[in-house]
Amino acid sequence: MRIIVIGSGGTGGYFGSKLAKAGEDVTFVARGLHLQAIRANGLTVRSAVEGEATIKVNAVDTLAGQSVADLVLICVKSWDTEQAAELAQPVIGPHTGVLSLQNGLDNEDKLARVLGAGHVIGGVSYVFSNIEAPGVIAHHQLGRIVLGEMDGQPSMRTAAFLDACQRAGIQADLVPKIRKTLWEKFVFLTALAGTTALTRLPVRFIRDVPETRLLWQRQVEELLALAKMDDADLGPEMMGKCITFLESLSPANYSSMYQDLVQGKRLELEALHGYAVQLGERRQVPVPTLFAVYAALRPYLYGKPA
């Protein structure tokens, strides 16, 4: 497959490197020192699970003049979604799929407004990885993709990507109700991100400190209430799934929001807790814990307060 990866950080860099290593035609879109390092030295993935590997890849800062892609992976932060869609325009053909592997619930709508709904594929990724240094991705745990056409129908492009993932050793699953899957990831991620960022502590303390665990649990409960009111009832077993997921994580893991917070970067707070708080207001669902976490992190939205 001809695959374009827009956003070559922890998610795009990790999955894109595995696809490129397996022989897929992958082009990475990056910028700044990260782009310079990839061009000079290749893309390195240091994985706690799979070991270290460096691969020479094609990296660009613009897609002007590039040939049409079979699939475009959108792996940028949520606030850059529209810009990424505009950047992708030169490689969009009649049948090109655009797969969002981002955080949040409204990225697919943003992509559809720019590129057309027929191109957009819904997706979520479960991976703990980040940029360790320019040209270097640190992979800590997990590495799974779940995707599906927004209308729930099977397609040649999703089947082809599943085959590519299989060749690359990436666990990938195709589901008919991707909106439900997006909500599941939103619940998992929002509660974990809020708690690790607010406490500045890894998963071990969320599990082991009763009061901190309750902070996490109350966020999950409020998110499940929101999902039900948004016609995405995740069922009575979802809390158990969240607990199982929390228990399965490495005790030293943090969320990407924590990583951005300590590095003084912009936070995806509006796409997670901000979205949840606004949805609670619209649906008249009380979300006091989500609001408290949102309010405490809001001063850091654009980096460390001056």
KELUM-695383 format. One line per field, with one value per atom (N, C-alpha, C): residue number from 1; chain; x, y, z. Coordinates in steps of 0.1 Angstrom, whole numbers, plus 5000, padded with zeros to 4 digits. Each point is the difference from the previous one (the first is absolute). Layout:
% KELUM-695383
resi <- c(NUM,...)
chain <- c(A,...)
xx <- c(X,...)
yy <- c(Y,...)
zz <- c(Z,...)
This chain:
% KELUM-695383
resi <- c(1,1,1,2,2,2,3,3,3,4,4,4,5,5,5,6,6,6,7,7,7,8,8,8,9,9,9,10,10,10,11,11,11,12,12,12,13,13,13,14,14,14,15,15,15,16,16,16,17,17,17,18,18,18,19,19,19,20,20,20,21,21,21,22,22,22,23,23,23,24,24,24,25,25,25,26,26,26,27,27,27,28,28,28,29,29,29,30,30,30,31,31,31,32,32,32,33,33,33,34,34,34,35,35,35,36,36,36,37,37,37,38,38,38,39,39,39,40,40,40,41,41,41,42,42,42,43,43,43,44,44,44,45,45,45,46,46,46,47,47,47,48,48,48,49,49,49,50,50,50,51,51,51,52,52,52,53,53,53,54,54,54,55,55,55,56,56,56,57,57,57,58,58,58,59,59,59,60,60,60,61,61,61,62,62,62,63,63,63,64,64,64,65,65,65,66,66,66,67,67,67,68,68,68,69,69,69,70,70,70,71,71,71,72,72,72,73,73,73,74,74,74,75,75,75,76,76,76,77,77,77,78,78,78,79,79,79,80,80,80,81,81,81,82,82,82,83,83,83,84,84,84,85,85,85,86,86,86,87,87,87,88,88,88,89,89,89,90,90,90,91,91,91,92,92,92,93,93,93,94,94,94,95,95,95,96,96,96,97,97,97,98,98,98,99,99,99,100,100,100,101,101,101,102,102,102,103,103,103,104,104,104,105,105,105,106,106,106,107,107,107,108,108,108,109,109,109,110,110,110,111,111,111,112,112,112,113,113,113,114,114,114,115,115,115,116,116,116,117,117,117,118,118,118,119,119,119,120,120,120,121,121,121,122,122,122,123,123,123,124,124,124,125,125,125,126,126,126,127,127,127,128,128,128,129,129,129,130,130,130,131,131,131,132,132,132,133,133,133,134,134,134,135,135,135,136,136,136,137,137,137,138,138,138,139,139,139,140,140,140,141,141,141,142,142,142,143,143,143,144,144,144,145,145,145,146,146,146,147,147,147,148,148,148,149,149,149,150,150,150,151,151,151,152,152,152,153,153,153,154,154,154,155,155,155,156,156,156,157,157,157,158,158,158,159,159,159,160,160,160,161,161,161,162,162,162,163,163,163,164,164,164,165,165,165,166,166,166,167,167,167,168,168,168,169,169,169,170,170,170,171,171,171,172,172,172,173,173,173,174,174,174,175,175,175,176,176,176,177,177,177,178,178,178,179,179,179,180,180,180,181,181,181,182,182,182,183,183,183,184,184,184,185,185,185,186,186,186,187,187,187,188,188,188,189,189,189,190,190,190,191,191,191,192,192,192,193,193,193,194,194,194,195,195,195,196,196,196,197,197,197,198,198,198,199,199,199,200,200,200,201,201,201,202,202,202,203,203,203,204,204,204,205,205,205,206,206,206,207,207,207,208,208,208,209,209,209,210,210,210,211,211,211,212,212,212,213,213,213,214,214,214,215,215,215,216,216,216,217,217,217,218,218,218,219,219,219,220,220,220,221,221,221,222,222,222,223,223,223,224,224,224,225,225,225,226,226,226,227,227,227,228,228,228,229,229,229,230,230,230,231,231,231,232,232,232,233,233,233,234,234,234,235,235,235,236,236,236,237,237,237,238,238,238,239,239,239,240,240,240,241,241,241,242,242,242,243,243,243,244,244,244,245,245,245,246,246,246,247,247,247,248,248,248,249,249,249,250,250,250,251,251,251,252,252,252,253,253,253,254,254,254,255,255,255,256,256,256,257,257,257,258,258,258,259,259,259,260,260,260,261,261,261,262,262,262,263,263,263,264,264,264,265,265,265,266,266,266,267,267,267,268,268,268,269,269,269,270,270,270,271,271,271,272,272,272,273,273,273,274,274,274,275,275,275,276,276,276,277,277,277,278,278,278,279,279,279,280,280,280,281,281,281,282,282,282,283,283,283,284,284,284,285,285,285,286,286,286,287,287,287,288,288,288,289,289,289,290,290,290,291,291,291,292,292,292,293,293,293,294,294,294,295,295,295,296,296,296,297,297,297,298,298,298,299,299,299,300,300,300,301,301,301,302,302,302,303,303,303,304,304,304,305,305,305,306,306,306)
chain <- c(A,A,A,A,A,A,A,A,A,A,A,A,A,A,A,A,A,A,A,A,A,A,A,A,A,A,A,A,A,A,A,A,A,A,A,A,A,A,A,A,A,A,A,A,A,A,A,A,A,A,A,A,A,A,A,A,A,A,A,A,A,A,A,A,A,A,A,A,A,A,A,A,A,A,A,A,A,A,A,A,A,A,A,A,A,A,A,A,A,A,A,A,A,A,A,A,A,A,A,A,A,A,A,A,A,A,A,A,A,A,A,A,A,A,A,A,A,A,A,A,A,A,A,A,A,A,A,A,A,A,A,A,A,A,A,A,A,A,A,A,A,A,A,A,A,A,A,A,A,A,A,A,A,A,A,A,A,A,A,A,A,A,A,A,A,A,A,A,A,A,A,A,A,A,A,A,A,A,A,A,A,A,A,A,A,A,A,A,A,A,A,A,A,A,A,A,A,A,A,A,A,A,A,A,A,A,A,A,A,A,A,A,A,A,A,A,A,A,A,A,A,A,A,A,A,A,A,A,A,A,A,A,A,A,A,A,A,A,A,A,A,A,A,A,A,A,A,A,A,A,A,A,A,A,A,A,A,A,A,A,A,A,A,A,A,A,A,A,A,A,A,A,A,A,A,A,A,A,A,A,A,A,A,A,A,A,A,A,A,A,A,A,A,A,A,A,A,A,A,A,A,A,A,A,A,A,A,A,A,A,A,A,A,A,A,A,A,A,A,A,A,A,A,A,A,A,A,A,A,A,A,A,A,A,A,A,A,A,A,A,A,A,A,A,A,A,A,A,A,A,A,A,A,A,A,A,A,A,A,A,A,A,A,A,A,A,A,A,A,A,A,A,A,A,A,A,A,A,A,A,A,A,A,A,A,A,A,A,A,A,A,A,A,A,A,A,A,A,A,A,A,A,A,A,A,A,A,A,A,A,A,A,A,A,A,A,A,A,A,A,A,A,A,A,A,A,A,A,A,A,A,A,A,A,A,A,A,A,A,A,A,A,A,A,A,A,A,A,A,A,A,A,A,A,A,A,A,A,A,A,A,A,A,A,A,A,A,A,A,A,A,A,A,A,A,A,A,A,A,A,A,A,A,A,A,A,A,A,A,A,A,A,A,A,A,A,A,A,A,A,A,A,A,A,A,A,A,A,A,A,A,A,A,A,A,A,A,A,A,A,A,A,A,A,A,A,A,A,A,A,A,A,A,A,A,A,A,A,A,A,A,A,A,A,A,A,A,A,A,A,A,A,A,A,A,A,A,A,A,A,A,A,A,A,A,A,A,A,A,A,A,A,A,A,A,A,A,A,A,A,A,A,A,A,A,A,A,A,A,A,A,A,A,A,A,A,A,A,A,A,A,A,A,A,A,A,A,A,A,A,A,A,A,A,A,A,A,A,A,A,A,A,A,A,A,A,A,A,A,A,A,A,A,A,A,A,A,A,A,A,A,A,A,A,A,A,A,A,A,A,A,A,A,A,A,A,A,A,A,A,A,A,A,A,A,A,A,A,A,A,A,A,A,A,A,A,A,A,A,A,A,A,A,A,A,A,A,A,A,A,A,A,A,A,A,A,A,A,A,A,A,A,A,A,A,A,A,A,A,A,A,A,A,A,A,A,A,A,A,A,A,A,A,A,A,A,A,A,A,A,A,A,A,A,A,A,A,A,A,A,A,A,A,A,A,A,A,A,A,A,A,A,A,A,A,A,A,A,A,A,A,A,A,A,A,A,A,A,A,A,A,A,A,A,A,A,A,A,A,A,A,A,A,A,A,A,A,A,A,A,A,A,A,A,A,A,A,A,A,A,A,A,A,A,A,A,A,A,A,A,A,A,A,A,A,A,A,A,A,A,A,A,A,A,A,A,A,A,A,A,A,A,A,A,A,A,A,A,A,A,A,A,A,A,A,A,A,A,A,A,A,A,A,A,A,A,A,A,A,A,A,A,A,A,A,A,A,A,A,A,A,A,A,A,A,A,A,A,A,A,A,A,A,A,A,A,A,A,A,A,A,A,A,A,A,A,A,A,A,A,A,A,A,A,A,A,A,A,A,A,A,A,A,A,A,A,A,A)
xx <- c(5008,4992,5009,4995,5006,4993,5008,4995,5007,4992,5006,4997,5010,4998,5002,4989,5001,5000,5011,5002,5009,5013,5010,5005,4991,5004,4999,4995,5000,4991,4988,4991,5004,5000,5004,5013,5010,5014,5001,4993,5000,4994,4987,4993,5006,5003,5006,5013,5008,5013,4998,4991,4997,4995,4991,4995,5011,5009,5011,5010,5003,5009,4995,4986,4994,4999,5005,5000,4990,4991,4990,5006,4994,5005,4995,5008,4996,5008,4992,5006,4996,5010,4997,5000,4990,5000,5004,5011,5005,5005,5005,5005,5011,5007,5011,5011,5005,5012,4996,4988,4996,5001,4996,5001,5015,5008,5014,5007,4997,5006,4996,4987,4996,5006,5002,5006,5015,5006,5015,5003,4992,5004,4990,4988,4990,4991,4990,4990,5004,5003,5003,4988,4997,4990,5007,5000,5005,4989,4997,4989,5003,4993,5002,4995,4992,4994,5008,5004,5005,5015,5006,5014,5001,5013,5002,5003,4995,5002,5000,5008,5001,4997,4992,4997,5000,5006,5000,4986,4995,4986,5000,4989,4998,4992,5006,4994,4999,4989,4998,4993,4999,4993,4988,4998,4989,4997,4987,4996,4998,5003,4999,5009,4994,5008,5001,4994,5000,4989,5002,4990,4988,4989,4988,5002,4995,5002,4988,5002,4989,4994,5009,4995,5008,4994,5006,4997,5011,4998,5002,4989,5001,5003,5012,5005,5004,4995,5004,4991,5004,4992,4986,4990,4986,4999,5007,4998,5006,5008,5006,4992,4988,4994,4996,4994,4997,5012,5011,5012,5006,4999,5005,4991,4987,4992,5003,5003,5004,5013,5010,5013,4998,4990,4998,4994,4995,4992,5007,5013,5007,5000,4999,5001,4987,4989,4987,4994,4998,4994,4986,4993,4986,4997,5010,4997,5010,5007,5009,4993,5004,4995,5008,4993,5007,4996,5010,4997,5006,4991,5004,5004,5012,5005,5003,4990,5002,4992,5002,4992,4988,4989,4988,4989,4988,4988,4996,5006,4995,5010,5011,5010,4994,4992,4994,4991,4993,4991,5008,5011,5009,5006,5005,5006,4989,4988,4990,4996,5001,4996,5010,5013,5010,5002,4999,5004,4988,4988,4989,4998,4987,4998,5004,4999,5003,5014,5009,5014,5004,4991,5004,4997,5010,4999,5002,4992,5002,5010,5007,5010,5005,5005,5006,5013,5010,5012,5002,5005,5004,5015,5007,5015,5005,5011,5007,5013,5002,5012,5001,5012,5003,5013,5002,5013,5010,5010,5010,5011,5003,5009,4997,5005,4998,5004,4990,5003,4999,4996,5000,4986,4994,4987,5003,4995,5000,4987,5000,4988,5000,4989,5000,4991,4988,4991,4989,4993,4989,5004,4990,5003,4989,4988,4988,4992,4994,4991,4987,4989,4986,4994,4994,4995,4987,4994,4987,4995,4994,4993,4989,4998,4990,4986,4997,4987,4999,5010,5000,5002,5001,5001,5015,5002,5013,5005,5013,5006,5013,5004,5013,5011,4999,5011,5003,4989,5002,5006,4995,5005,5015,5004,5014,5009,4995,5008,5001,4990,5001,5011,5000,5011,5013,5002,5013,5004,4990,5004,5004,4993,5004,5014,5004,5014,5010,4995,5010,5000,4992,5000,4992,4990,4992,4987,4995,4987,4990,4991,4990,4986,4990,4986,4991,4991,4990,4986,4993,4988,4989,4987,4989,4995,5002,4995,5012,5006,5012,4997,4988,4997,5000,4995,5001,5014,5009,5014,5007,4996,5006,4996,4988,4995,5008,5002,5007,5014,5007,5014,4999,4990,4998,4999,4992,4999,5013,5006,5013,5010,5002,5010,4998,4988,4997,5002,4995,5002,5015,5007,5014,5009,4997,5008,4997,4988,4997,5007,5000,5005,5016,5006,5015,5005,4993,5005,4997,4989,4997,5009,5003,5008,5015,5004,5013,5007,4992,5004,4996,5007,4997,4989,4997,4988,5001,5011,5001,4993,5001,4994,4985,4995,4986,4994,5007,4995,5001,5011,5003,4995,4998,4995,4985,4993,4985,4993,5004,4994,5002,5013,5003,4993,4998,4993,4985,4995,4986,4998,5010,5000,4999,5008,4999,4987,4995,4987,4988,5000,4989,5000,5012,5000,4994,5004,4994,4985,4995,4985,4993,5006,4994,5000,5011,5002,4990,4998,4990,4986,4997,4987,4998,5011,5000,4998,5007,4999,4986,4993,4987,4990,5002,4992,5003,5012,5004,4997,4991,4996,5011,5009,5011,5002,4988,5000,5010,5010,5011,4997,4989,4996,5005,4993,5004,5014,5005,5013,5012,4997,5011,5009,4994,5008,5010,4996,5009,5011,4997,5010,5010,4995,5010,5009,4995,5008,5010,4996,5010,5010,4997,5010,5009,4996,5008,5010,4995,5009,5010,4997,5009,5012,4999,5011,5012,5012,5012,4999,5005,4999,5007,5010,5008,4994,4989,4994,4994,5001,4993,4992,4991,4993,5007,4996,5007,4997,4988,4997,5010,5004,5010,5014,5003,5013,5000,4989,4999,5000,4994,4999,5014,5008,5013,5010,4998,5008,4996,4990,4995,4993,4995,4993,4985,4993,4986,4993,4989,4993,4988,4997,4988,4988,5000,4990,4986,4999,4987,4994,5008,4995,4995,5004,4997,4990,5006,4991,4992,5005,4992,4988,5002,4989,4990,5004,4991,4992,5007,4992,4990,5003,4990,4989,5003,4989,4991,5006,4992,4990,5005,4991,4989,5003,4990,4990,5004,4992,4994,5004,4996,5003,5013,5005,5011,4998,5010,5014,5010,5014,5010,4997,5008,5015,5003,5014,5007,4994,5006,5003,4990,5002,5011,5001,5011,5014,5001,5013,5003,4989,5002,5004,4993,5003,5015,5004,5014,5011,4997,5010,4999,4988,4998,5011,5006,5010,5012,5002,5011,4997,4988,4996,5010,5006,5010,5014,5003,5013,5001,5011,5002,4996,4991,4996,5012,5000,5011,4999)
yy <- c(4988,5012,5013,5010,5013,5007,5003,5005,5013,5010,5013,5001,5003,5002,5015,5007,5014,5001,5004,5000,4988,5002,4989,4999,5003,4999,4986,4999,4987,4990,5004,4991,4998,5011,4998,4995,5004,4995,4985,4995,4986,4991,5003,4992,5001,5012,5003,4992,5000,4993,4985,4995,4985,4997,5008,4998,5002,5010,5002,4988,4996,4989,4987,4999,4988,5001,5011,5002,5008,5006,5009,5013,5007,5013,5011,5004,5009,5013,5011,5014,5006,5006,5006,5016,5006,5015,5004,5008,5005,5014,5006,5014,5002,5011,5004,4990,5000,4991,4985,4997,4986,4996,5008,4998,4999,5009,5001,4987,4995,4988,4988,4999,4988,5000,5011,5001,4996,5004,4998,4986,4995,4988,4988,5003,4990,5002,4992,5000,4988,5004,4989,4998,4988,4996,4992,5005,4993,4995,4987,4993,4992,5002,4992,4985,4999,4987,4993,5007,4994,5003,5008,5003,5013,5003,5012,4997,5009,4999,5013,5002,5012,4997,5008,4997,5013,5000,5011,5002,5011,5003,5013,5001,5013,5009,5012,5010,5013,5007,5013,5009,5013,5010,5005,4996,5003,4988,4999,4989,5005,5013,5005,4992,4996,4992,4985,4996,4985,4993,4987,4993,4996,4996,4997,4988,5001,4990,4990,4988,4991,5003,5004,5003,5011,5009,5011,4998,4998,4999,5014,5005,5013,4997,5004,4997,5013,5011,5013,5002,5010,5004,5006,4999,5002,5015,5009,5014,5003,4990,5002,4992,4994,4992,5006,5012,5007,5003,5004,5003,4988,4988,4988,4996,5002,4997,5009,5012,5009,4995,4996,4995,4988,4991,4988,5001,5012,5002,4995,5002,4996,4985,4992,4985,4993,5008,4994,4997,4987,4996,4996,4995,4996,4990,4991,4989,5000,5011,5001,5000,4991,5001,5008,5007,5009,4995,4994,4993,5008,5005,5008,4990,5002,4993,5010,5008,5012,4998,5009,5001,5009,4996,5008,4993,5007,4994,5008,5011,5008,5002,4992,5002,4995,4989,4995,5011,5007,5011,5011,5003,5011,4996,4988,4995,4999,4996,4999,5014,5010,5014,5005,4996,5004,4991,4987,4990,4993,5001,4992,4988,4997,4989,4986,4999,4987,4995,5010,4996,4995,5004,4999,4986,4995,4987,5003,4994,5002,4990,5005,4990,5005,4991,5002,4992,5005,4993,4998,4989,4998,4997,5011,4999,5011,4996,5009,5003,5011,5004,5015,5005,5014,5003,5012,5004,5002,4992,5001,5010,5002,5009,5002,5010,5001,4988,4994,4988,4987,5001,4988,4999,4989,4997,4990,5003,4990,4993,4987,4992,4992,5002,4994,4988,5001,4989,5001,4988,4999,5004,4998,5003,4995,5004,4995,5011,4996,5010,4993,5008,4995,5011,4995,5009,4995,5009,4996,5012,4997,5010,5007,5013,5007,4994,4995,4994,4986,4994,4986,4990,5004,4990,4995,4988,4996,5007,5001,5007,4994,5001,4995,5007,5013,5008,4996,4997,4995,4986,4992,4986,5000,5009,5001,5005,5009,5005,4989,4993,4989,4990,4997,4991,5006,5013,5007,4999,5002,4999,4986,4990,4987,4997,5004,4999,5007,5011,5008,4996,4990,4996,5009,5008,5009,4993,4999,4995,5010,4997,5009,4992,5007,4994,5009,4994,5008,4998,5011,4999,5007,4996,5006,5013,5001,5012,5008,5007,5007,5012,5005,5011,4995,4988,4994,4998,4996,4998,5013,5011,5013,5004,4997,5004,4992,4987,4991,5006,5004,5005,5014,5008,5013,4998,4990,4998,4996,4989,4996,5011,5008,5010,5012,5005,5012,4999,4989,4998,4998,4992,4997,5013,5007,5012,5011,5002,5010,4997,4987,4996,5000,4995,5001,5014,5008,5014,5008,4998,5008,4997,4987,4996,5000,5001,4999,4987,4989,4987,4989,4989,4989,4991,4990,4992,4993,4996,4993,5007,5014,5007,5001,5000,5000,4987,4989,4987,4999,5005,4996,5010,5012,5010,5001,4996,4999,5013,5011,5013,5003,4997,5004,4990,4988,4990,5004,5006,5005,5012,5008,5011,4995,4990,4994,4993,4993,4993,5009,5011,5010,5006,5002,5005,4990,4987,4990,4999,5001,4999,5012,5012,5011,4999,4995,4998,4989,4990,4990,5005,5009,5007,5008,5007,5008,4992,4989,4991,4995,4997,4995,5010,5013,5011,5004,4995,5004,4988,4992,4988,4990,4999,4991,4992,4994,4993,4988,5000,4991,4987,5000,4988,5000,4991,5000,4993,4994,4993,5009,5013,5009,5004,5002,5004,4988,4988,4989,5000,5003,5001,5011,5011,5011,4996,4993,4995,4990,4991,4990,5007,5010,5008,5007,5006,5007,4990,4989,4990,4994,5000,4994,5009,5013,5009,4999,5003,5000,5011,4997,5009,5013,5000,5013,5008,4996,5007,5013,5010,5013,5002,5009,5004,5010,5002,5010,5014,5002,5013,5003,4990,5003,5004,4992,5003,5015,5004,5014,5010,4997,5009,5003,4989,5002,5006,4999,5006,5014,5005,5013,5002,4989,5001,5002,5003,5002,4986,5001,4988,4997,4987,4996,5000,5010,5000,5003,5009,5004,4988,4991,4989,4989,5000,4990,5005,5006,5005,5012,5008,5012,4995,4990,4995,4993,4993,4993,5010,5011,5010,5007,5003,5007,4990,4987,4991,4998,5000,4999,5012,5012,5012,4998,4995,4999,4989,4989,4989,5001,5010,5002,4988,4995,4989,5006,4999,5005,4993,5008,4995,5007,5000,5009,4996,4987,4995,5004,4998,5004,5015,5008,5014,5004,4994,5003,4997,4989,4997,5010,5003,5010,5013,5005,5013,5001,4989,4999,5000,4994,5000,5011,5007,5011,5010,5004,5011,4995,4987,4994,4997,5004,4996,5003,5012,5004,4999,4992,4999,5005,5000,5005,5014,5004,5014,5009,5012,5009,5006)
zz <- c(5000,5000,5000,4993,5002,5011,5011,5012,5003,5004,5005,5014,5008,5015,5003,5003,5004,5015,5005,5015,5003,5001,5002,5014,5010,5014,5005,5013,5006,4993,4996,4993,4986,4992,4986,4997,5008,4999,5003,5010,5004,4989,4997,4991,4986,4996,4986,4998,5010,4999,4998,5007,4999,4986,4995,4986,4990,5002,4990,5001,5012,5002,4993,4999,4994,4985,4994,4986,4994,5008,4994,4996,4990,4995,5009,5010,5010,4999,5000,5000,5013,5008,5012,4998,5006,5000,5014,5001,5013,4998,5011,4999,5010,4998,5009,5002,5012,5003,4998,5003,4998,4985,4991,4986,4996,5005,4996,5005,5012,5005,4992,4997,4992,4987,4993,4987,5001,5010,5002,5005,5009,5007,4999,4994,5000,5013,5000,5012,5009,5012,5010,5010,5003,5010,5010,5013,5011,5008,4998,5006,5012,5011,5012,4997,4990,4996,4989,4990,4988,4997,5009,4998,4991,4996,4993,4985,4992,4985,4994,4989,4993,4985,4994,4986,4992,4988,4991,4994,5001,4995,4992,4992,4993,5009,5003,5008,4993,5001,4993,5010,4996,5007,4993,4987,4992,4991,4996,4991,4986,4997,4986,4991,4989,4990,5003,5012,5003,4993,4997,4993,5009,4995,5007,5010,5012,5010,5000,5004,5003,5014,5009,5014,5006,5007,5007,5015,5008,5015,5006,5007,5006,5015,5004,5014,5007,4996,5006,5013,5008,5011,4995,5008,4996,4994,5006,4995,4986,4995,4987,4989,5004,4990,4987,5000,4988,4992,5006,4993,4994,5007,4994,4988,5000,4989,4988,5002,4989,4994,5009,4996,4991,5003,4993,4986,4997,4988,4987,4998,4988,4998,5010,4998,5001,5001,5001,4986,4997,4987,5003,4990,5001,5011,5002,5009,5012,5002,5012,5013,5009,5014,5009,5009,5009,5014,5007,5013,5011,5009,5012,5011,5005,5012,5011,5003,5009,5012,5010,5012,4998,5006,4999,4991,5000,4994,4987,4997,4989,4988,5000,4990,4986,5000,4988,4993,5008,4995,4994,5007,4995,4986,4999,4988,4988,5004,4990,4994,5008,4996,4989,5002,4991,4987,5003,4989,4994,5007,4996,5008,5004,5009,4994,4987,4994,5001,5004,5002,5014,5009,5015,5005,5007,5007,5015,5008,5015,5005,5010,5006,5014,5007,5013,5001,5007,5002,5015,5004,5014,5000,5004,5000,5010,5007,5009,4993,4994,4993,4999,4999,4999,4993,4996,4994,5011,5000,5011,4996,4988,4994,4986,4993,4986,4992,4993,4992,5008,5013,5009,5006,4999,5006,5011,5012,5012,5000,5000,5000,5013,5009,5013,5001,4994,5002,4989,4997,4991,4986,4991,4985,4992,5003,4993,4993,4989,4992,4998,5003,4997,4990,4989,4990,4994,4993,4993,4992,4989,4992,5008,4998,5008,4998,4988,4998,5004,5005,5005,4990,4987,4989,4998,4995,4997,4987,4998,4989,4996,4988,4995,5007,5003,5005,5015,5008,5013,5001,4990,4999,4997,4990,4996,5012,5007,5012,5010,5003,5009,4996,4987,4995,5002,4997,5002,5015,5009,5014,5004,4995,5003,4995,4988,4995,5009,5006,5008,5015,5003,5014,5009,4995,5007,5003,5012,5003,4995,4991,4995,4999,5003,5000,4993,4992,4993,5007,5003,5007,4993,5001,4992,5007,5013,5008,5005,4992,5004,5010,4999,5009,5015,5002,5013,5005,4991,5003,5003,4993,5003,5014,5004,5013,5011,4997,5009,5003,4989,5001,5007,4997,5007,5015,5004,5015,5006,4994,5005,5001,4989,4999,5009,5000,5007,5015,5006,5014,5003,4992,5003,4998,4989,4997,5011,5004,5010,5013,5004,5013,5000,4990,5000,4998,4992,4998,5013,5007,5011,5012,5002,5011,4997,4987,4995,5004,5000,5005,4990,5000,4990,5005,4992,5003,5013,5005,5013,5011,5001,5010,4999,4987,4998,5005,4998,5005,5015,5006,5013,5011,4996,5010,4999,5011,4999,4995,5006,4996,4986,4995,4986,4990,5004,4992,5000,5011,5000,4990,5000,4990,4986,4997,4986,4998,5010,4999,4997,5008,4998,4986,4995,4986,4990,5002,4992,5001,5012,5002,4993,5001,4993,4985,4995,4986,4994,5008,4996,4999,5010,5000,4987,4996,4988,4988,4999,4989,4998,5011,4999,4995,5004,4995,4986,4995,4986,4991,5004,4992,4997,5010,4999,5013,5004,5013,4999,5008,5000,5008,5007,5007,5014,5009,5014,5002,4990,5002,4997,4996,4996,5011,5012,5012,5003,4999,5002,4989,4988,4989,5003,5006,5003,5011,5010,5011,4995,4992,4994,4992,4993,4992,5009,5010,5010,5006,5004,5007,4990,4987,4990,4997,5003,4996,5008,4994,5007,5011,5012,5011,4998,4991,4997,4989,4994,4989,5004,4991,5001,4987,5000,4988,4992,4987,4992,5005,5007,5006,5010,5009,5009,4994,4989,4993,4995,4994,4995,5011,5011,5012,5005,5003,5006,4990,4987,4990,4996,5006,4998,4986,4995,4987,5002,4989,5000,5003,5008,5004,4991,4998,4994,5009,5009,5011,4994,4990,4995,4993,4993,4993,5010,5012,5010,5010,5011,5011,4995,4992,4995,4992,4992,4992,5009,5010,5009,5008,5005,5008,4991,4988,4991,4997,4998,4997,5012,5012,5012,5001,4997,5000,4990,4988,4989,5004,5006,5003,5014,5007,5014,5009,4998,5008,5010,5013,5009,4998,4999,4999,5009,5013,5009,5001,4999,5001,4987,4989,4987,4999,5006,5000,5009,5011,5010,4994,4993,4993,4989,4992,4989,5006,5010,5006,5006,5006,5005,4990,4988,4989,4990,5000,4990,5000,5011,4999,4992,4998,4993,4985,4996,4986,4989,5001,4990,5005,5010,5005,5014,5006,5014,5001,5009,5002,5003,4994,5002,5014)
